[in-house]
Amino acid sequence: RQPLSPCVAGERLCSTEEATAGSGTYTRHGFIFSSLAGCLERRNEDSELPVVSVVRDSESQLLPNVGAVVTCKVCSINSRFAKVHILYVGSTPLKSTFRGTIRREDIRATEKDKVEVYKSFRPSDIVLAKVISLGDAQSNYLLSTAENELGVVVARSEAGVQMVPISWCEMQCPRTHTKEFRKVARVQPQFLQM
């Protein structure tokens, strides 16, 4: 394998006499072109000609898309919504953080009119949420925690200790035994490695 070099979609990579077209490429008029932006990879397989393919740089391409489950950290809250920074898409860490908003009406699936943001999240909570739309001019993603599996997964008490969930709406500090309200996620086993 040779070191990867970046290329853009539509870039002419080499002639079909020098190599065989692999994934992420196409041939036209005796030349191999890149069909996507990524890194050029040349592999000498069993054939006489090396195989040229273009692999996408997965980290730089990764964006939270609609329907993705993301892990985010609460930055600030008010009576209408919680502002968050998106840190992971699935289990993949993001290179740069994206801003998201969890609106009051998207916190729970039931009794939406009774939801209070400050009883659901606090700043610095770690939350699992689902992307419901790609947001507005401030480039905020709109997120939802309305499913049972979504909500707060890690929260610290005022004593600085990681709290333990005791119900779907409360967490407790193991040191002081103080209870605090949260929209608690019923975490599925596949999310526990984070």
Secondary structure, DSSP 8 states (H G I E B T S, - for coil): ----EEE-TT-EEEETTT-EE-TTEEEETTEEEESSSEEEEEE--SSSS-EEEEE--HHHH----TT-EEEEEEEEE-SSEEEEEEEEETTEEEEEEEEEEEEGGGS-SS-GGG--GGGT--TT-EEEEEEEE---TT--EEEE--STT-EEEE-B-TTS-B-EEEETTEEE-TTT--EEE--B----GGGTT-
